[in-house]
Amino acid sequence: MSTPPSIGDVLNNILSAINSVIGAIATAIADNAEVIGTVVIVGALAVSVMSIGKKVFSGLSGWFRGLTF
């Protein structure tokens, strides 16, 4: 019969697996940093344009509503 693994071995393997996963995530983020940055910037620009557009169009619609024929 084989001996069961010790608690220290189990914890060491768990920490090693967590470290590997975090390292893989960090590598993936670093490899795609340019794309991630572009998406963040384009998203921020889209939100700001949408916000400004809402203000402009609500003002124009109010102005047209004020015109009576």
C-alpha positions in Angstrom: 0.0 0.0 0.0 1.1 3.5 -0.7 1.2 6.2 1.9 -1.2 9.1 1.6 0.3 12.4 0.8 1.1 14.7 3.7 -0.8 18.0 4.3 2.3 19.9 3.4 2.5 18.2 0.0 -1.1 18.9 -0.7 -0.9 22.5 0.3 2.3 22.9 -1.7 0.6 21.5 -4.8 -2.4 23.7 -4.4 -0.3 26.8 -4.1 1.8 25.8 -7.1 -1.4 25.4 -9.1 -2.7 28.8 -8.1 0.6 30.3 -8.9 0.6 28.7 -12.3 -2.9 30.0 -13.1 -2.1 33.5 -11.9 1.1 33.5 -14.0 -0.9 32.3 -17.1 -3.5 35.1 -16.6 -0.7 37.7 -16.2 1.0 36.4 -19.3 -2.2 36.6 -21.4 -2.9 40.1 -20.2 0.7 41.2 -21.0 0.5 39.6 -24.5 -2.7 41.4 -25.3 -2.1 44.7 -23.5 -2.3 46.7 -26.8 -5.7 45.2 -27.7 -7.0 45.6 -24.2 -5.9 49.3 -24.1 -7.5 49.9 -27.5 -10.8 48.4 -26.4 -10.8 50.5 -23.2 -10.0 53.8 -25.1 -12.6 53.1 -27.8 -15.2 52.2 -25.2 -14.5 55.4 -23.3 -14.8 57.5 -26.4 -18.1 55.8 -27.4 -19.6 56.5 -24.0 -18.5 60.1 -24.1 -19.8 60.6 -27.6 -23.1 59.0 -26.6 -23.4 61.3 -23.6 -22.7 64.4 -25.6 -25.1 63.2 -28.3 -27.9 62.7 -25.9 -27.4 66.3 -24.6 -27.3 67.8 -28.1 -30.3 65.9 -29.4 -32.4 66.5 -26.3 -31.7 70.2 -26.7 -32.6 70.1 -30.3 -35.8 68.2 -29.7 -36.8 70.8 -27.0 -36.1 73.6 -29.5 -38.2 71.9 -32.2 -40.9 71.3 -29.6 -41.0 75.0 -28.9 -41.7 75.9 -32.5 -45.4 76.1 -33.1 -46.8 76.4 -36.6 
